Amino acid sequence: MDTIINILASAMNLYSWALIIYILMSWFPDARETTVGRFLTKISEPYLEPFRRFVPPIGMFDISPIVALIVLRLAESGLYQLKIWL
C-alpha cells in the first residue's frame, strides 16, 4: 500500500509542477503554441476548467489556478496522512 501511495503522491507533485509551468507560460507570448505548451494545455485544462467555473476572476486576474494548486497540494498531504494511518 505504501508503494501505491508514494506513486500517487509523486504523480501529484509532478502534476503540480506541470501546472505551475503552464501558468507561468501565460506570461510569455506564444509560449503555449509550442509543443511543450500544447502538451501542458492538454493535461492542465481538464483539471483547471471546473475551478474556472466556480472561482470568479478578481479584476483581470484569474486566481482559479492558485485554488486548483492548493486543492492538489491538500490532496497530496491527505495521501501522506493516509500513509501514516496505514
Secondary structure as a PSIPRED ss2 file (coil, helix, strand):
# PSIPRED VFORMAT (PSIPRED V4.0)

   1 M C   1.000  0.000  0.000
   2 D H   0.000  1.000  0.000
   3 T H   0.000  1.000  0.000
   4 I H   0.000  1.000  0.000
   5 I H   0.000  1.000  0.000
   6 N H   0.000  1.000  0.000
   7 I H   0.000  1.000  0.000
   8 L H   0.000  1.000  0.000
   9 A H   0.000  1.000  0.000
  10 S H   0.000  1.000  0.000
  11 A H   0.000  1.000  0.000
  12 M H   0.000  1.000  0.000
  13 N H   0.000  1.000  0.000
  14 L H   0.000  1.000  0.000
  15 Y H   0.000  1.000  0.000
  16 S H   0.000  1.000  0.000
  17 W H   0.000  1.000  0.000
  18 A H   0.000  1.000  0.000
  19 L H   0.000  1.000  0.000
  20 I H   0.000  1.000  0.000
  21 I H   0.000  1.000  0.000
  22 Y H   0.000  1.000  0.000
  23 I H   0.000  1.000  0.000
  24 L H   0.000  1.000  0.000
  25 M H   0.000  1.000  0.000
  26 S C   1.000  0.000  0.000
  27 W C   1.000  0.000  0.000
  28 F C   1.000  0.000  0.000
  29 P C   1.000  0.000  0.000
  30 D C   1.000  0.000  0.000
  31 A H   0.000  1.000  0.000
  32 R H   0.000  1.000  0.000
  33 E H   0.000  1.000  0.000
  34 T C   1.000  0.000  0.000
  35 T H   0.000  1.000  0.000
  36 V H   0.000  1.000  0.000
  37 G H   0.000  1.000  0.000
  38 R H   0.000  1.000  0.000
  39 F H   0.000  1.000  0.000
  40 L H   0.000  1.000  0.000
  41 T H   0.000  1.000  0.000
  42 K H   0.000  1.000  0.000
  43 I H   0.000  1.000  0.000
  44 S H   0.000  1.000  0.000
  45 E H   0.000  1.000  0.000
  46 P H   0.000  1.000  0.000
  47 Y H   0.000  1.000  0.000
  48 L H   0.000  1.000  0.000
  49 E H   0.000  1.000  0.000
  50 P H   0.000  1.000  0.000
  51 F H   0.000  1.000  0.000
  52 R H   0.000  1.000  0.000
  53 R H   0.000  1.000  0.000
  54 F H   0.000  1.000  0.000
  55 V C   1.000  0.000  0.000
  56 P C   1.000  0.000  0.000
  57 P C   1.000  0.000  0.000
  58 I E   0.000  0.000  1.000
  59 G C   1.000  0.000  0.000
  60 M C   1.000  0.000  0.000
  61 F E   0.000  0.000  1.000
  62 D C   1.000  0.000  0.000
  63 I C   1.000  0.000  0.000
  64 S H   0.000  1.000  0.000
  65 P H   0.000  1.000  0.000
  66 I H   0.000  1.000  0.000
  67 V H   0.000  1.000  0.000
  68 A H   0.000  1.000  0.000
  69 L H   0.000  1.000  0.000
  70 I H   0.000  1.000  0.000
  71 V H   0.000  1.000  0.000
  72 L H   0.000  1.000  0.000
  73 R H   0.000  1.000  0.000
  74 L H   0.000  1.000  0.000
  75 A H   0.000  1.000  0.000
  76 E H   0.000  1.000  0.000
  77 S H   0.000  1.000  0.000
  78 G H   0.000  1.000  0.000
  79 L H   0.000  1.000  0.000
  80 Y H   0.000  1.000  0.000
  81 Q H   0.000  1.000  0.000
  82 L H   0.000  1.000  0.000
  83 K H   0.000  1.000  0.000
  84 I H   0.000  1.000  0.000
  85 W H   0.000  1.000  0.000
  86 L C   1.000  0.000  0.000
